[in-house]
């Protein structure tokens, strides 16, 4: 299944409201899901959103912007939740009461946000979430935390095709930071490739629909039509 496509078999109408998403909003975390020590949240919002034609982090699927929704979703698990933003977004957020991490590198890749996060706090682990996963719930976050392997470089899911590691939703341990830096210095730009090359924990997602990325107006319209 392509992560940019939402097939009628992937989204049950009973799971979505008129906006095409779970009408319950942010799920409550599991009872055994306290804030993890030295775990920060990172919501990747700094992409160009070229295919969507507007800032994907500002799209409203849950009665608020996606970046605000994901912030609420991650807060029960993280010490601090940051928005990973580009320079233009940082200017718009000047004075806002929200921790941000501005992209440090001239790099069009999610790796930019992850590298910048490790530069901000090298000692922390980072729970990374892409802003364009509107079906994500606490169920997936609970699964990540329950299966977290701190002795490995990261804990991630298999992607929606069940074949490769999904780099845009996972826990990156602090030990991975220097590896990312060295790999980037040698020309690497793909976080998925770095996950494949290192010792990571890869698990199955409870519901693969939660990994669907909504990247363009057609996919967004298809999601809404599943109601």
Secondary structure, DSSP 8 states (H G I E B T S, - for coil): --TT---TTTS-GGG--TTSS-TT-S----TT----TTEEEEEE--S--TTTSS-GGG-BSSSSBHHHHHHHHHHTT-S-EEEEE-HHHHHHTTT-SS-EEE--SS--SHHHHHHHHHHH-TTSEEEEEETT-TT--HHHHHHHHHT--TTSSEEEEE-TTSSSEEEEEEEE-THHHHHHHHHHHTT---HHHHHHHS--EEE--S-GGGG----SHHHHHHHHHT-
